[in-house]
Amino acid sequence: MRTCLLIILLSLMPLCTSTAQWRQLIAEPTFGFAVNPQNPKTLFVGGIGRQIFRSYDGGNTWDTLVVEFKTGTTRFTNILIHPVDTNIIIVGGLGFGTIRRSTDAGATWDIVLEELSPLTLPGETIIADVNNSDIIYAGDLRSTIIYRSVNRGASWDSISTLNVPALCTITMLPNSTTMFAGCTGGSIQKSTDAGRTWRQVAKVITNSGDDAEIPRIVFSKRNPLVGYAVASYFYYLLRP
């Protein structure tokens, strides 16, 4: 997992004459990022040490939320704002161990999913169902278990386990029950029944063992048959 600086696109000039201009918004390590779907000026950004940064003015000013207490190297890699009730926020991450939920825009938090082994949620492993936003999915890195909530994240059940070394990301095809999972080993898994069963459909990196991973998969909203996957590896000599 790599630390990113939060930046925002300020203006787009004609491609033939100029490039985009950017400015930094937060001088802190940042991970998960979410925009309020009903008010794009409201931003939530996951930080380190149980911190979440919040802005109500498009990133000009920020306040800091602390989930229970500030400590350690916890990284909030996943922040989901419910698209209908935007006071509901669901978070998870690396080194945190649970999934937590707020119903008051981050003022207070409840543990909604906890297992005997601490949950590890890398980037983009908490997503809302594209057909019913009250259904939310989450995937655990190490156990590769897929969890589902049918009540806006208030409670959860496990629905499947992927036969892969580790799970990196999940996504859902627009207007469909088809899901995809990016995994270590450079593989992409597919489910046609909303996460209940899975099969491998691609091996993007074939020569790297478990060193490679697929940390992000996105499908076009304009043409859902077109998808994009990020493939990464850590050991240079195993590059594809």
LINHUUR-V670768 format. One record per residue. PHI is phi in radians with two decimals (999 if undefined). NEAR is the number of other C-alpha atoms within 10 Angstrom. Layout:
BEGIN
phi: <PHI & PHI>
near: <NEAR & NEAR>
END
This chain:
BEGIN
phi: <999 & -1.93 & -1.36 & -2.13 & -1.61 & -1.34 & -2.33 & -2.34 & -1.33 & -1.62 & -2.73 & -2.05 & -1.74 & -0.92 & -1.08 & -1.38 & -2.08 & -2.75 & -2.01 & -1.17 & -1.94 & -2.33 & -2.49 & -1.39 & -1.80 & -2.32 & -1.65 & -2.42 & -1.10 & -2.30 & -2.32 & -1.13 & -2.48 & -2.48 & -2.00 & -1.06 & -1.17 & -1.76 & -2.62 & -1.15 & -1.42 & -1.64 & -2.15 & -2.17 & -2.29 & -1.32 & -2.07 & -1.84 & 1.29 & 1.17 & -1.81 & -2.26 & -1.70 & -2.27 & -2.30 & -1.88 & -2.26 & 1.24 & 1.71 & -1.27 & -2.30 & -2.39 & -2.06 & -2.09 & -1.75 & -2.06 & -1.49 & 1.30 & -2.75 & -1.64 & -3.00 & 1.16 & -2.04 & -0.96 & -2.12 & -1.44 & -1.56 & -2.22 & -2.33 & -2.13 & -1.76 & -1.10 & -1.20 & -1.75 & -1.75 & -1.35 & -1.33 & -1.52 & -2.26 & -2.10 & -2.32 & -2.82 & -3.11 & -1.76 & 1.34 & -1.74 & 1.65 & -2.44 & -1.86 & -2.09 & -2.38 & -2.05 & -1.95 & -2.31 & 1.06 & 1.77 & -1.23 & -2.34 & -2.38 & -2.12 & -1.34 & -1.98 & -2.54 & -2.52 & -2.14 & -1.09 & -1.63 & -1.00 & -1.29 & -2.16 & -2.10 & -1.26 & -1.07 & 1.01 & -2.12 & -2.14 & -2.40 & -1.63 & -1.12 & -1.25 & -1.73 & -2.61 & -1.20 & -1.32 & -1.65 & -2.26 & -1.99 & -2.51 & -2.25 & -1.66 & -1.03 & -1.49 & -1.36 & 1.03 & -1.37 & -1.73 & -1.90 & -2.40 & -2.06 & -1.91 & -2.32 & 1.09 & 1.54 & -1.26 & -2.54 & -2.41 & -2.34 & -1.44 & -2.09 & -2.94 & -2.34 & -1.43 & -1.59 & -2.45 & -1.09 & -2.79 & -1.86 & -1.90 & -2.81 & -2.34 & -2.64 & -2.27 & -1.20 & -0.99 & 0.97 & -2.74 & -1.78 & -1.46 & -2.14 & -2.24 & -2.26 & -1.66 & -2.33 & -1.17 & 1.47 & 1.34 & -1.77 & -2.09 & -1.85 & -2.27 & -2.20 & -1.82 & -2.22 & 1.00 & 1.60 & -1.43 & -2.30 & -2.41 & -2.57 & -1.33 & -2.11 & -2.73 & -2.18 & -1.19 & -2.08 & -1.86 & -2.02 & -2.19 & 1.06 & -1.61 & -1.24 & -1.55 & -2.61 & -1.98 & -1.52 & -2.76 & -2.35 & -2.34 & -1.94 & -1.15 & -1.34 & -1.35 & -2.42 & -1.10 & -1.35 & -1.78 & -2.25 & -2.30 & -2.23 & -1.62 & -1.99 & -2.28 & -2.54 & -1.92 & -1.70 & -1.02 & -1.19 & -1.72 & -1.09 & -1.28>
near: <10 & 6 & 12 & 11 & 13 & 18 & 13 & 13 & 10 & 9 & 9 & 11 & 10 & 8 & 8 & 6 & 6 & 9 & 11 & 11 & 11 & 12 & 10 & 11 & 15 & 16 & 9 & 13 & 15 & 22 & 24 & 23 & 21 & 17 & 20 & 20 & 15 & 13 & 12 & 12 & 14 & 16 & 20 & 26 & 24 & 27 & 25 & 22 & 18 & 22 & 22 & 25 & 20 & 22 & 17 & 16 & 13 & 16 & 19 & 10 & 12 & 18 & 10 & 15 & 19 & 17 & 19 & 11 & 10 & 13 & 12 & 11 & 14 & 19 & 26 & 27 & 25 & 25 & 27 & 24 & 25 & 22 & 16 & 13 & 17 & 17 & 17 & 19 & 24 & 27 & 25 & 30 & 29 & 21 & 19 & 20 & 19 & 21 & 25 & 21 & 27 & 21 & 17 & 13 & 17 & 20 & 11 & 14 & 19 & 15 & 14 & 16 & 20 & 13 & 9 & 6 & 10 & 16 & 23 & 24 & 29 & 25 & 23 & 22 & 29 & 27 & 23 & 23 & 22 & 17 & 13 & 10 & 16 & 17 & 17 & 23 & 25 & 27 & 28 & 23 & 22 & 16 & 18 & 21 & 18 & 22 & 21 & 24 & 21 & 16 & 12 & 22 & 24 & 18 & 14 & 20 & 13 & 14 & 15 & 16 & 18 & 21 & 15 & 18 & 14 & 19 & 32 & 25 & 27 & 28 & 23 & 25 & 22 & 18 & 11 & 14 & 15 & 16 & 21 & 24 & 27 & 30 & 28 & 25 & 25 & 24 & 23 & 26 & 21 & 21 & 18 & 16 & 12 & 19 & 23 & 15 & 15 & 20 & 14 & 16 & 12 & 13 & 15 & 19 & 22 & 15 & 14 & 19 & 13 & 18 & 16 & 24 & 26 & 25 & 23 & 20 & 20 & 16 & 17 & 12 & 12 & 8 & 9 & 13 & 10 & 11 & 12 & 10 & 14 & 13 & 20 & 19 & 20 & 12 & 10 & 8 & 8 & 14 & 14 & 13>
END
